[in-house]
Amino acid sequence: MALIDDLRAVLGQLAQLGWRDYLFQTHGLDILAADLESELLRPLQVNRTEPGFEDFALTANTGVLAGHPESSLLYHSLASPNVHLPPVNGMMAPDSSYPASQDLDLVENYIYSLQKDQIDLTRAVICVFAYEYRPAEGTTHGRMADFVYSRTGVARVGESPEYYSRAARGHCQEPGTKGLSVFPARYGAFLARKKNLGEVSLLGKEAKHDGDRVFLLPFHKLFKGPECVAGCDLEVEFSSYHRNEKLRLAVTEGELTLPKGLDKNQAPFLREDTDIAGITSTPAMVRLNREGAVVWVRPRPDRLVRRATQKNSVTGNIEIARFSVPPAKRPLAPILSLSTNRHLTSLMIVTDLPKAIEEVILIWLKGHPPKVRPRNAPEFVSIRHKVQDEKDLNSTFDLNTLPEADFTKELENGGYWAAFFEDGICDGCVAAHVRNLPRIRQEFAAFSIVAAPDFFPYADALQIQEWVRKHKDHNAANQFKEGGPDPLCRGRFGINPALHWPDEPSTPVFDPMDETVVAIVGRPPKEAPGARQPRQTSESTGSLRVNPASSTKRRGTQMTDGASNEFGPGWEVTYSDRGGRPFYSTYGLGSPFLEDVKFCASANAYWPAASPDASRTFHRQDTPTAIPLLDAELGYHPDDPDNLTKAALPGWDGEFRPFFVEDRTAVNHSSLDRGDYISNYLNSTFGANQLLLKVGSEELIRRMDCLRACIEILPGAGKVNSTKLWLVSAQTIATWPNGSPMDKDGYKYEFAVPKGDPEPSAGDLRRMVQQVDKIYTCHVTQERVMWREGLGNWHERLVIF
């Protein structure tokens, strides 16, 4: 069947759902026209005042434009997340009224088929890209809705199957689902050409030396059949390879001892998935699902963290994979009481000991570490789940339940078997094999990252980055003590050299000199027909972005601007270095990833669009809170005076918020040493609170604005990243008390000034009690701050953001 016939069938179905009437009444386009081909090419009077069409290519005026979906009214109508059917009787159109993802793929194929006779294969290469159609503010040029492309896609693990929202035109957390949903990544095969910096549009600020680098820019989508390229009946087949070797490298690089009979070169220590022609390994970490002309990398829904097991070749039994915990090493004891193989209560694997010693000395001398070193193994490994004894190799004992002296002694001395945990984090490649296409000499695969969950799937990283940039006196360094909003799309390292072509295990798939794989590219505006909209710029930076508060993100992203280029410790990837060339990998992350999540979250969010800020939960004075989470998001302890239920109401991570004791002379808070996200997950409390899934970047920015205003105004507070004030409570206020000058909704922030050292809480090993010297209460909106010390008089200050 010809593509026009397939398209006619799809449009006929959409017409019954309201699309025919909507498009005809709004723009004069009749998707049920008898001569559909001519109707789609007919000039239209495009109504750009209709919501969702403000950023449609300005001079484009036809239903389709050959080879340019972004300048095709039909495609924009169906694919833009800002275009919605009008309400009927006050009710929004149901999700089922919108096109399915395979419908959008078909429309793309049809539009590209219209230029099949004009395809120039000169200097063309075949390349696999992750790609998305975005409103103008998310594109590389900021002028019109358009596609963005990257040779890297980011899928995310989850406990429940993925949920595709047709109305949002993307994947979302499924409403009402317990546990986090899988977020897959979509890839397509394209003809592309090598371009220099001046010939391609990049998302975000260009990186140093980009002028010397080569980027790949797609110009024609490849799909099966004779309508893609004239004279060629194409066959397009995708394949993939993924690799997880965190546990193997923990053993080899950390020189850890395994019991006899366990093999470090077999699963779960080394897991590999290969999908060739639909034949996959079993059980697979990911599935490569074909859908029309594209494929989806879908992580297999599973528990986020599992005890790792293996059949022992000596005993013949399936046992918990485990290792002998080495004692704490203290070669710097004469100078500092620091260990080179412990980080808090985790085993730290250091693959460059001289560099690590230098780093510790610099921390001591200067108070801050040098540039993050490469991670050639998981830097942190959990050691707090002890395998009971040789008679019971399938259960563990949680060391967090031990009395303080025994807890400290056990972790310091080591010598016990600690359980390994596995997760679904891995990296790999997606390749396309295109037959019957002549004169193509090079093929490029895409880098596939299967990452940890994004706890803020609807927060836009670019908006937070713009917020940081527009405040020159409050840049990332002044807001975030650790990390910051630097997106992975600005990274310029090579890719894990252990990855190979799916069908050629002896051939590396990525060139170690290729440093633009994670970049996001797009066509320069001059190459996009109709792209004459004025630039949308930020006043302070000239960046091609719109006002951060101009749109609301309704879907997750698979692109690298939703991932972090911060690696201390990191979120989606870290960087490794073997042989002097740095490269991206996932095996440098903690084992399991929840071990890393705690360090990220407790250090005020390394990547604020994905990592929740739990600094105030654990009272991290060295890394003060940068993005306030509300009390309900952090959870209520049974002893919390504000918890009227007196039941445990854990927060997003299974912990509880800090709270003032009854007489408000002290604060009760979670212990950083005893807080264990793995234990929380095994006890079904981690991830049970899903309030964060509703928070977008506009709300996060508002909270940061208000936090900054309070800290600037309160006595001696300084800057956000260095304040001595401890944010103890954060609540939204919709209605202020009678007589208050506040006329807009805002927040109530309560800060404490600690005194002395915290002491263990009586009766709860996981809690600490910190005495406080002063308490400040702030009522804050984006216009004014009302504050007082203790029960003293209120002070008022207007603020300007």
N, C-alpha and C positions, 0 to 999 in steps of 0.2 A: 504494500500500500504506500502511495506517495505521502510525503510529509504534509502537503496541503490537506489531504484527506484526513490524516490523523489530527491535524490542527482543527479542521472543521468539526470533527467529533467532540473534541475537548471544549471548543467554544460553544457548541450546542448544549453541552451539559452545564457550562457556566451561565449561559443565557437563562436557563430555567431557575438559576439561583439569584437572579437579579442583575447580572452584569450587562446584559444586552440593554435593558432600559437605562441603567446608570450611565453607560458609556455613550449611548445615543443622545440622551437628554443633556449630558454635560459637554460632550465634544462633537457630537454628530457622527460618531463611529458606529456602524451597524455590523456587529459580529455575526449576524445571521443573514447577511447579504447573499443573494444567489451567486453572484460573482465575487467570492470572498477575496481572491487574489487582487482584483482591481480595487475593491473597497479598501483594502489595507494599504494600498499605494496612493490613494486619493488624498489631495490636500484637505486639511481640516482646520476648523477654527478652534484651536486648543484653548480651553478655559483655564488659565493659570492662577485664577483666583480661587479655584476649587481646592479645598484642603488636600494636601498631599501632592499637588501638582506645581507648587511654587518653585520647586527646584528641578522640574523637568527641563531638559535642554531647550534653551530659549528660542532658537530658530527652527527646531524640529517641528514638523507639522503633519506627519503622516502616521498611519497606524503602525507601519514597519518601515525601517530604513535598512537596506541591504548591508549586512555585516555589522550593524550597530544596534544591538538591543537597547543600549542606554539612550538612544535617540529615537526609539520606537515607542509611540504612545501606548500601544497594546501591551508591550512588555512592562513599561513603567507602571501602568495601571495594575497589572497583575502581580508584580514583583516588589514594588516599593512597600515597606512596612508602614508608611505614613498614609497610604491610600486605603480608604475603607468605604464599604457600601453604606448608604444613608440608613439611619434608623427607620424602622417601620413600627408605627404606633408606640414610639418612645423606646423600642427595644432594639439593641444593637444586633446586627446580623450575626448568626451563629458561626462558630469556627468552620463548620463544614461548608459554608457558603463561599469560602475562598479557595483558590487553586492549590492543589497538592504540589509537592516539590517536583514530582515527575512531569506535571503539566508545565511548569516553568522551564524545565529542561527541554521539553518538546518545542516550546515557543522559541527558545534560544536556537535550537537546531534549525528551525525553519528560517529564522532571520539570517543565520549564517549561510544557509543553503542558497540564498538569493545572490550571493557573491561568488558562487562556486566557479564561475567562468573567469573571474578576475584574480584568482589566486596565483601569486608569484612565489614559486618555491626557491627562488634565488636566495642563498645564504640562510634559508630557513632551517630550524632545528625543531625537534619534537620535545616538548617539555610538559611535565605534569605540574599543575598549579592547584592550590587551594584558592577558592575565589568566592566573593560575596558581592551582591548588588546592594549599595548603600545610599541613604540620603546624602545630600551634598556635604554636610558637616563631617561625615566619616570618610570622605574620599581623599585622594592624594592632592587634589587641586582646590577643593572647597567651593567649586563654582556651580556644580550641577550634580544630580544623582548619577552615579556611575559605578562601574565595577572596580574592585581592588583585587590584586592578585599577589600571591606569595608562593614561593617554592617550598614553603613550610606550612603545614596545618597543625592545629592543636585540638586533639580530642581529649575528653576528660572521663575518668573512671566514675562509676556510680553503682548504686545497689539495685536500682530499678531501671527498666528499659527506657530508652530515650522517648521524649515527647515532642513531636513537631507541631507547633501551633501554626495553622494555615494563616490566621489573621496577622500574626507577627512575622510571617514568612521566615521562620527560623525555629530553632530548638529552645525550649524553655524547661524550667522545672515543672513537672506535671502537678497541677493543683491537687492538694489533698493527699499526695503520695507520701508515705512514710519512707524516709531514706532519700538520699540524693539520686537524681536521675543521671543516667549516662548522657554525655554530650558528644555526639560524633563529629567527624570532620569530612567535608565533601571535597572531592578532587575531580578535575577534568583534564583531558589531554588537549593540548593546543599546539598549533604552529607558532613559533616564536622567533624573534631575531635578537641577536646580541646588540646591546645599546650602551653608549656611554652616558655619563651623568646628564649631560645637556639634552639628551634625546628621550629621557624617561622622567616621569613625575614620581617622587618618593613620598611616602606618608611619614610625616614627622621631619624634624630637622635632619639634614644630611650629616653623615658621619665623617670624621676626619679621613682623608685620603680617598673619599668616594670618587673624586675626579680621576683617579687612577684605576678604578675598578670597572668591571663589566657586569651589566644587568641583563636579564632576559625579560623581554616584553612580548606578551602574546598578541597575535593579530587575527587568528582564525581558530575556532573550536573544531575539534575532530570528533566525528561520530560515524557510526557504521552505515554503510550503504553507498549508492552511487550519487547521492545528492550533496555530498560534502565537498568534494573536489572534482571538477569536470574530468571525465575520462577515467576515473578511478573508482572502483567498487571496494571501498575500504572495509577492513576488518580491524576492530580496535579491541584489544584485550588487556585488562589490567592485572597486575600481580603485586604482591607485597611481601615484605620481610620485616619482622620486629624482633627485638632482642632485649632481654632483661637479665643483667648479670650482676646486680647489686650484691647479692649474697656471696657469689663466687669471689668477687673482688674484695669484699670484706674479709674473706678468709685468706686470700693470697696476699693482698697488700697489708692487711692487719696482722698477718702471721698468726692467725687464730688456729687453735687446735680443735679438730673434730673427733668424735668417737670413731673407733675402728668400724669399718663397714659402711660409712657414709661417704658418698662421692661428690666432691666439690664441682665436678664438671658435668653433673646431671641436674635435672630439675629437683628441687626448687632453686638451686644455686645458679644454674644457667638455664634460662627458658628461651626458646626460639619458636617463632611462628612463621610459617611460610604459606602463602596462598598463591597457587599457580593454577589458572584455569578453573578456579572454584574448588580446588582440592586443598584442604587445610589440615594443619596439624591438630591433634586432639589431646587434651582439651586446649582450645585456642584462647589466647589472651584477648585477641581482637578478631573481628570478622570483617572481611572485605565484601560488602554487599553492593552488587551491581544494580543500577537504577537508570535505565535509558543509556545516555552517553556519559554518565558520571558514576563514580563509586563513592561509597561512604566507608570510612574506617570507623567501626563501631566497637568500642571496648565491650567485652562480655560482662553483663551485669553480675556482680558478685559482691561479697562482703569486702569492704574497703581494706580491711586487714585480716589476715588469716594466720594461724599458727602454721609454720612451714613443716611439712612432713616428707619423709623419704623411706623407701624400703631398705632396710639395713641388709647388706649382702652377706654379713656374717651371721646375724641372728635370724634373718628371713622375715623379720617383723617390720611393720610400718611404724616408724617412730617420729617423734618431734625432732626436727633438725635443730641442732644445738651446738654450742661451742663453749670451751672453757674460758671463763672470764679472767683475763690477766690482772694482776694486782696493779694498783695505781703507781705510776712512775713519777718520781719527783727529782729529776736531775738538777733542777734549779733551786732545790730546797735551801741552800745557803743564802740565796738571794730572795726568793719568794716561795711561799707555800702553795705553789701551783703545780698541777699535774699536766704532763704532756700527752696523756692518753685518757683524760676525763674532761667532759664538758658538763658542768653541773652533775647530774646523776646519770649521764650517758657515757658509753665508751666512745672516745674520739679516736678516729684512725687518722694518723698523720703520715703522709707518704713522703714528706720532705722535712725530716727532723731538724736539720740545721736552720732551714727557713722558719720553722715553727718556733725554735728557740729564740731566733732573732725577733720574731713577732712578739713573743711574750715579754722580752726585754723592752721592746719599744712601747708596749702597752704600759709597762711599769714606769718607764722614763717619761713618756709623753702623754699618757692617759688615753691614747687611741691607737688602734692597729694600723699598719700600712695597708696597701692594696691587697684585696683578698687573693689568696693563693689558689692555684688550680686544685681540683679535687679529682684524684684518680681512683677513688674508691668512695663508698658512702662515708661521709665524714662522721656521722653519728649513728651508733647502733644501740638499740635498747638492750639493757642488761638487768632490768628489774622484774623479769618473769623467769623464775628459777624452775628448772625441771626437777621434780621432787627427788627421785632417787632411781637407781638402776632397776628397781622392781616396778616402777610406774613411770614409763616413758611417754605417756600420752596425756599428762596433766601438768599444770604449772602452779607455782605458788607466787603470789603477788608480794614482792618484798616491801611494797609501800605500806603494808599493814604491820610491819615490824615496829617495835618501840624505837625511839630515836637513836639510842646508842647502838643497838643491834643493826639497825638500818645502815648507819654510817659505817660501822665495822665491816658488814657484809660487802658493801660496795667498794670499800677501800681495799680490802684484802683479796677480793675475787676468789678464784679457785673453785667456783661452782659452775654447773652447766646452766647457761642461759638460753632460752628459746629464741630461735630465729622466727621472724614474722615475714610473710611475703605480702606484696601488694601488686596491683596491676600496672604500675608505672613502668613505661618502657619507651624505646624510640626505634625507629625503623625507616622504611622507605616505601613509596608507592611508585610503581613503574608502569608505563604504557607500551605495549607492543602493537605497532600499526603496520599492517601488511597492505600491499598493493599501492603504496605511495612512493613514487620514484624519487631519486636524487636527494634523499634525506640522509645525511651522513652522521649526524649526532643525535643522541637521545639523552635527555636529562630526567632523572627521577625526582620526586618530591621527598622532602624530609618529613617524616611523620612522628609527631610527639604525642604520646599518650600520657597525660599529665594528671596531677592531683585535682580534686574538685575546685571550682571557682565558687567561693562562698558569697560572692556578690555578682551573680551572673548578669544582672541588669545595670551594673555600674559601668560607665564608659571610661576606660583608662585615658583616652585622649582628653576628655573634659577635665579630669583631675590634673593631668599634665598641664593643660592650659591654665587652670586655676593657679598652679604653682608659678608658671612663667609670668603671669600678668602682675604678680606682686614681687617686684624686684627686691624689695627689702624683706620679703618673707619667702625666700626661695626654698627649694627642697631641703637644703642643708639646715635652714632655720626652722623648718617644720618637722622633718623626720630625722631623728638622731641616727637611725639605721635605715639603709635602703632609700627608696624614693620612687617616684613615678616615671621610671625610664623604661620604655617598652622594648620588647625583644626585637621589634622590627628595625630598631636602630643598631642592633648588634652586627658585628662584622667578623665573626670567627668562622672557621671551617666546621665540618660536621664529623661526627663520630666515625673514625676510620675502620672500626670493627664491623660496620654495616656493609653488606654486600648485595649485589643484584640477586633478586629472588631465585632466578634460574641459573646463576653462576656463583656458587659459594666461594670460589677462589678469587673473585674480582671485586675490589672495592667499588661501591656505587657512587661515592662522592670524591671529587678531586680535592685534596687537602688545600690547594691554593684558591679554591672557589669560596669567597668570603661574603657573597651576597644572597645566600640561600634563604635567610630569614627575613630579608627586606620585603616590604610591601610596595608594589609598583602599580602604576596606572599610566594611561595615555596622557601625555601633556595636553593641556586644554586646547591648544591649536590643532591637535589631531582629532579632537572629538567634535563631530558636526553639531552645530547649534550651541556650542559651549561659549556663549558670549555674556553670560551673567557677570556682573561686577564681582570682584574678589570679596570674599567674606574674611575680614582680617581682625585680628586682636589688636587693640589700640597700642598695647605696650610692646608687642613683639613683631607685628607684621605677619604673623603666622597665618597660613591659609586655613583658618578655622572659623566657625561661627561662634556666637555667644554661647558659653558652656551651658547656659540654662535654656537654650532655645528648643531643645528636643528631649524626648523621653525614650530611653532605650527599652525595648520590650522583648528582646531576645538575647541569647548568649552569642558569643562570637567564636569562630574557629580560627581566626586570623591572629598573627603574631603581635598585633598591637594590644591584644588582650592577654599577653603573657609578659613575663618580667625579664628584664636585662640586668637585674640585680642578682648577685650570686653569694650573698653572705647571710644565710646559707643558700637561699634561692627558693623558687616555688615550682616552676615548670621544668627548668633545666638548670644545670650548672655548667661550668666550663672545666675541661680537663686539658692536660698538656703532656704528651708523650713524644719526646724527640724535638722539643723546642717550638712546636706549632700548636697554639691553643685551638680547641674545638668544643662544640656543644655536645653534651650527653646528658642522660638522665640518671646515670649510676652514681653521680656524686651527691645525690640527695640522700637524706637520712633513711635508715632502714629500721622499721618501715617508714613511709612518708609522714605518718602522724607524729613521729618523733621530731621531724623537721618542722611540722606545722606549729608545734608549741613554741619552738625557738623563734620562728618568724613572728607569730602572733604576739608573743610576750615582749618582743623587741620593737613594738609600736608599728608593726606592719611593714615588712620589706617591700611589698608590692601592694599599695593601698587599694587597688581596684579588685583584688582577689583575696587578700589576706586580712582577716579581721584583726583589729587592734585589741589585744588582751593585756596590754601593759598594766593597766590599772587593776586588773584582776589579781595579778601577782605582785603588785607594788614594785614595779621596776623603776627605781629612782634614776638609774643610769640611762634609761631610754623612756622618757615620759610619754604619756599618751599623745598621739598625733591626730587620730580620728576617733572621736568619742563614740563608743557603743552605748546604747541606752541600758538602763538597769534590767529591763525585761529581757533584752538580748543577751545579757551576761548571766542571767538566772538569779533566783532567790533561794538562799540557804534557809533551812527550817528555823534557825535561830535569828534570822534577820527580823528586826522589829517591824519592817514594812511588809513582811510576808504574813498576811492575815490568815492564809490557809494552814501555815505551820507544816506544810508538806514540802519535800524537796522538789524544786522547780528549776532544774539545771538550765544553763545557757547553751549557746550554740556548740560549745566544746565540752559540755558535761561538767564544767566548773560552775562556780557561783560568784556573783559580784561582791566587791568589798562593801562592808556596811558598818555604820557607826553602832557601837554598843549602846545600851540603854541610856547611860549617862553622858554619852557623846564625848568621853575623854579618850577614846581609843577607837581604832578601826580593826575589824576582823576581816582577814583576807586569805585567799588561797596561797598555799606554800608552793613556791616555784620548784623546790626539790621534790615534793610529794605529788604535785599535780602530774598526772600521767594520762595522756590522751588515749593511749592504748588500753589502759585499764578502763577508762570511761567508755571506750567503744565496746570492749568485751562485756561491759555491764549495761550496754544499750542506752547510754546517756549521751554519748557524743553524737551530734547531728540530729537529735530528737527535736530540739528547738529550731524551727526553721524561719524565725522572724527576719533573719538577715536576707533571705531570698527575696524579700519585698523591697529592699532598700536600693535606690538608684544613686547615680553619681551626684545629681542635684541635691539630694538629701545629705550625702556625705560632705559635699562642699559647704552646705549651710551649717552643718555641725562644726566643721573646721573653722569657718568664718567666726562663728560665735565663740568657739573656744579661744581663738586667737585674740578676739576682742577682750575677753575676760582676763586673759593672762597679761595682756598689755596694760590693763587698767589697775589690776590688784597690786597692792604695795609690794615692791621688790620682786615681782614675778619674772621679769625678763622675757625671754623668747620661749616659744613652745618646746623647742628641742632641748632646752637647758633649764627649764623652770624647776624649782624645788617644790612647787605645789603639786599635790597628789589629787587628781580628780577622783573623788570617791563615789559620787552619785551623779547621774545624768538622766533627766526625764523630760519628756515633751510636755508643754503646757498649752492647751487649747484655749482655756478661759482663765484670765488672770483674776486675782481677788478684787473685790470692789474697791474703787479708789486708786487702783494702780494706773500709772500713766501709760502702761503698755497697751497698745491697741492692735497688736498682731500676735499670732501664735508664735511661740518660741520655746526656750528651754530653761529648766532650772538646773544649774550646775552647782555642786557643792565640792569645795576643795579643802584639803587639810594640809597643815604644815607638820610633818612628823618630828618626833623628838626621841632620842635614844634608839636602841635596836629592837627589832621585833622579837617576841617570845612565842614559843609554841602555845597553841590554844589548848586549854585543859579539856580533855575528853574528845578531841578531834585531831588526829595526827596530820590531817591534810590542811589544817588551818593555822594561821599565825595571828597574833594580836600586836598591833603597833600603836603605841601611845602617840597622842598628837598635842601640839602646842597651841595651834590656832585653827579656827574653822571659818571659811569664807563662803557665803551663799551669793550666787549670782542669778538674777532673772535677766535673760538676754534675748533680744531679737536681732535682726539684721539692721536695726536702726538705733537701738540704745541698750545700755547696760545699767541695771540697778544692782548694787552690791552692798553687802554689809559684813562686818566681822562679828562672829558670834551672834548675840542678840542686840547688837548696837544699832545705831541709826543707819538708815539707808542713804546711799550716795547714788547720784545719777550721772551718767555720761553718754552723750550722743556718739555714735560711731559711724564711720564711713568705710565701706568695703570697696 
